[in-house]
Amino acid sequence: RASPGDLDKIVRQTLQNDFIRVGETRRDMMGYSVVRYLKQPRFKTATGVARASREKDRMSGDNFAFFISADGCQISAVSDGTGSGKKAEYYSRTAIQMLENFVDDGLEISQVIRFLNLFLELKGENERLATMDICTIDLSTGAAFFYKIGAPASFIKRKQEVVPVEGKPETMAAGDFVIMFSDGVLEAFSPD
C-alpha cells in the first residue's frame, strides 16, 4: 500500500512536471481510492476564519468552507443560517456540504449556484433558509468571481485600498486579501 507521499513522488517522476495533490483522498462508489492532482498553480492562498455565537446561544448559525476544486480554483464560502442556534447551524452546514459535494462531483459553479438557490429559497415568503457567499479564485490566472445569495458585501484589501466587490470579476494580485463575513458581523458592529 502506497502512502500519499509515495504517490506524490511517483506522479512527479512519471509526468516529469510539478503536480500537487489537491483535496483529500476519498472513496468512489465502487470503493476505490480517488486522489486528485493538478499542475502546480501560479498563485497560492492562505485562509483563516474567526467565529463566535450570540451570547445566549452556544452554537453559531454560521458555517464556512475553504477548498481547491479539481479545476484548480480556490473556493471560499460563508453561509449564515436564518435565526440562530441548532436550526440555523443545520441550514448553513447543509448549504456548505451541498456546495462541497456538487463541486467535488464536477458540476460547474453556475449550476451549483442554481441548486443552492433552489435549496435556500425553500422556506419561501422572501425568507431564505441561509445566506451563501462564495468566492472562486483561479489559481493559474488570479481571476476571482463572487456569488452571493442573500449575503452581505465582500471586500478586497489591496496594498493601497479596500475595494467593495460589486459582482464583476476581479483580478487578484500578490498580497491581496478577500474579506467575507456574515450579516451577524455587521449587526454586532452597527450603532443601533
WOVENNOR-V249221 format. One record per residue. N is the residue number from 1. PSI is psi in whole degrees, 0 to 359 (999 if undefined). OMEGA is omega in whole degrees, -180 to 180 (999 if undefined). Layout:
n: [N;N]
psi: [PSI;PSI]
omega: [OMEGA;OMEGA]
This chain:
n: [1;2;3;4;5;6;7;8;9;10;11;12;13;14;15;16;17;18;19;20;21;22;23;24;25;26;27;28;29;30;31;32;33;34;35;36;37;38;39;40;41;42;43;44;45;46;47;48;49;50;51;52;53;54;55;56;57;58;59;60;61;62;63;64;65;66;67;68;69;70;71;72;73;74;75;76;77;78;79;80;81;82;83;84;85;86;87;88;89;90;91;92;93;94;95;96;97;98;99;100;101;102;103;104;105;106;107;108;109;110;111;112;113;114;115;116;117;118;119;120;121;122;123;124;125;126;127;128;129;130;131;132;133;134;135;136;137;138;139;140;141;142;143;144;145;146;147;148;149;150;151;152;153;154;155;156;157;158;159;160;161;162;163;164;165;166;167;168;169;170;171;172;173;174;175;176;177;178;179;180;181;182;183;184;185;186;187;188;189;190;191;192]
psi: [127;139;163;322;320;318;319;316;317;316;313;316;319;315;351;49;163;98;147;150;134;147;186;153;133;168;138;181;348;355;2;147;137;124;130;141;150;159;141;119;160;326;153;154;155;138;155;163;146;141;139;156;166;154;316;342;140;338;131;143;4;145;164;166;146;125;165;127;168;336;13;29;134;124;126;136;144;132;136;112;146;133;215;173;202;318;315;318;320;313;316;322;318;318;317;316;321;315;308;314;316;316;317;328;359;8;146;149;327;322;319;317;317;314;315;319;318;313;312;337;2;327;328;191;42;21;131;158;325;162;163;130;118;135;128;133;119;115;352;325;338;2;129;136;143;135;127;132;91;11;154;173;151;165;154;122;112;178;318;357;165;124;126;143;128;27;357;157;146;155;122;148;165;132;354;149;138;129;117;146;165;166;341;328;316;315;322;331;6;148;342;999]
omega: [-177;176;177;178;177;179;179;-179;180;180;-180;-178;-177;-176;-180;-179;179;175;177;177;179;179;-180;174;179;179;174;-175;176;179;179;175;179;178;-179;177;171;-179;-179;-178;179;-177;173;178;171;-177;178;-179;170;-173;176;176;177;-176;-177;-180;178;-174;176;176;-179;173;-176;175;172;177;177;-179;-179;179;172;177;171;179;177;-178;175;177;-179;179;179;-179;178;178;-172;-178;179;179;-180;-178;-179;178;179;179;179;179;177;177;-179;-178;-179;180;179;179;173;177;176;-175;179;177;179;180;179;179;180;179;177;180;-175;179;-176;-177;177;178;178;177;-179;173;-179;171;178;178;-175;174;174;178;176;-175;175;-175;-176;179;-179;178;-177;-180;-177;173;180;-175;177;-178;171;-178;171;175;177;-177;-174;-175;173;-174;175;178;-175;175;177;178;178;174;-179;177;179;178;178;177;169;-179;180;178;179;-179;176;177;178;-179;-178;-177;178;-176;-177;999]
